[in-house]
Amino acid sequence: MLKRHLLLALGVALTCSPANAAEGNAEAAKGKISMCIGCHGIPGYRTSFPEVYPVPKLGGQHPEYIVRALQAYKSGARSHPTMRGIAGGLSDQDMADLAAYYGGGK
């Protein structure tokens, strides 16, 4: 039983690895960032729904982190309603492109 669980975990890890991820295109992301800059592009911006907290700066984040965060919002593992709605409409390629753009420090 333990062996089966370890194999399942390994399979999930390999499926989610950056080697199997879509290759991001920062230039293609320029046509996709309008949904991000309304919050993440305002220095010092704080949301007011579902609670008040600072909105993180995306520029300079590791691309893998951005992709995993967007995947978590899309799956519901992260629960911010606005981000879940936005991520729900993103393809794997969209996520990779956004990650390449913001990972480059934009």
RASUL-V383851 format. One record per run of one state. SS is the DSSP state (helix for helix, strand for strand, loop for the rest). FROM is the first residue (numbers start at 1). LEN is the number of residues. Records with the same first field share a line. If there is no record, write none. Layout:
BEGIN
SS->FROM-LEN, FROM-LEN
END
This chain:
BEGIN
loop->1-1, 16-2, 21-5, 30-4, 41-5, 48-5, 55-8, 76-5, 89-3, 104-3
helix->2-14, 18-3, 26-4, 34-7, 63-13, 81-8, 92-12
strand->46-2, 53-2
END
